[in-house]
Amino acid sequence: MTTTETEKNAGIGKELATGRFTDEMLDGMRALIGTELRTDACVNNEYATRLAILRFAEGIGDDNPLWADEEYAAKGPFGEIVAPPSFIFACLGSVQVGWRGLGGFHAETDMTFHRPIHVGDKITARVYFDGFDGPDASKFAGRRIKDYLRQEYWNQNDELVASFICSRVRFERTEAQARRKSREIELPHPWTGEQLEQIEEDILAEKPRGAEPRYWEEVAVGDEMDVITKGPIGLTDEIAYIAAGAAPIPRLSAHGVALRRYRKHPRWAFRDPGTNALEPVYSVHYNDYAAKLQGAQLAYDVGIQRTCWQIHSLTHWAGDTGTLKAVHGQYRAHVYLSDVVRLGGRVVAKEIDQDGDPVVRLETWAWNQREQNVMPGTAVVALPRRGAA
């Protein structure tokens, strides 16, 4: 089967769109700075129901009973189930704006958290295009743009729950494809049986801090967090993340619903030569063919998925009475299917912050099996004080 004449006329083919940076494109994007973006097509969970929270926690591999066990949570600091801070991504991961035909990767995340999400909360996201830097020189694809989306998450009481600055790198796919061989690594990773057994034992040994408080006075500069292990990353890990309601921008759909969207927005899709099916650009996270068109080696994780793992490691360490106030992370390399990532961190400072909270500041990391820190970052966690009411 070949691409139909209708698809050719619409711009759908066996390749991802291959746009170029032009003065017209840059001027058009500058004119959009400050615009509030439409989000309807990207909303996944409007309400934090018990099952929505459970699906999300399972989709990131976080089995903290505070998110899932009603009896356990009733005895905790909130008196009921709350969502992990990263649940905002299950409400709306992000949106797309402009840059027609260009490739894109998540580059950096800055997040601040203001209040917990309780069961039954209604979360509304507002998203603004704050601008971009570049084009600058890039080893990955010749030239790149770094853009900034500001996302605010509000509850039903008009209270700000969290804010998220999402930075993405935009590039010309043809240039990224031309440089792909220079980045080749052995994939899938050749794990031995003994190595896989040790990885799984490490995962099974993980246990959240839970109800036992981690007091601020007992934490010292230089202390290291527990390690959380993710992997080997597989196709089901990516499917579980999508099924949890996270990430797709816009939402994934099937059959006639998808086809009508692709005809309306042909740059959202391509025809997979292996199955003859139309696939979305988002399939770079589970489709090797699409990933290679993007300039990668094989399918790879979602940027904010990695941030969810970082947040998992922080709440795992802080315990039920700890409060995550801020995280920052940079995405330095792809995490490919078959990779293993070990997340941890170190306390670098203690202080009473401007809100009067006793906080610790942490340096965080995410090391893969190639000894690459694929997400260097930072975090701020408020901890209880011993003897405080």
C-alpha positions, 0 to 999 in steps of 0.5 A: 500500500502506498500513500494515497493521493489525498494524503500526499496533498494533505502532507501526510507521508512516510516521513515526519514533517521536515520544516526549516527555520525561516525568518517568517517562522521566527517572526510569527512565533515572536508575535505569539509571545504572551499568548494563552494557549488552548488546552482542550485537546490536551486535557486527560484528567479533569478530576483527581478521582481515586482511580485516576490517582491510582492509575497514574501512580502505577503508571510511573511505578510508585507504590506509595500507599499514601496515593492508593490505600484509603485505610492507610491514607486515613491515618496519614497527615491529610486524613485521606488519599492525596495524589503524588505531586507529579499528578498534575501531568496526568491532568495536562502534560503540556501542549504544542505551539507553532514551530511547524514541521520541526522536531522537538525534545523536552530540554528542561523542567522547573516546577514549584508546588504550592498545595497538595491535590486531594481526592475529588479536586478539579484541576484546571491548567492555564498555559502561556507561551513565554518566548524562545531563545535562538536559533543557536548552534547545536551538535545534535541538529545544526541549529536549535531553538529553546522555547518556554511554556508556562503552565499553571495548575489551579484547583476548584477553589481558585488556589494555585496548586503548582506551576511548571516552566516547560522548556523544549528544544526545537530543531530541523529533523533532516539535520538531526537525521544526518547526524544520527550515526555519530551518536550510535550506541549498542541498542538494545543494551546487552544485559546479562542474566545476572545483571537483570537479576540484580536490577530486579532485586534492587527494585524489590528492595525499595521501600518508601519512608512512609509514615515514619517522619524524616525530621529536619534536625536529623538530616545533615549536609552530605546525606544521600537519598535512597536510590530508585531504579527504573528499568530496563525500560520497556514498551509497557512502561511507556504504554502504562504512562500514557494509560495513566493519562500523562503526556500526549499532546494532543491526546492520542486517539484511534480509528476515525477520530484519529484519521479526521484529526490527521486530515485536519492537521497532517503534520501530526502524523506519518504512515508507518511503512511496517504496518501501513497505519497512520501514527502520531508524532508522539509515537517516537516514545514507542515506535522505533521507526518514528524515533529514527526519523526524529534523529534518535536511535530507538524509541525513548522515554518522555521528558516529563516521565523522567521528572515523575521518576525524580519526584517519586525518588524525592517523596520516597525519601521525604516520607508522608510528612515531607513536602516537595516544594520545588524541582528542577531537571535538565534532560541531557540524553535519551533514555532508550527502551532497554536502558536502566536509570538509577535516581538519587541525590544528596543534601547540599544545604539546610535552612529556614526559607522565606516562608518560614519552612525548615527545608533541605536543598538537594542535588539530584541525579539520574544515572544510566548504565553508560555512566551518563547523568541523564537528568541532573537536577535540584530539589527543595523539600520541607521536613517536619521539626521534632517536637513541632505541633 
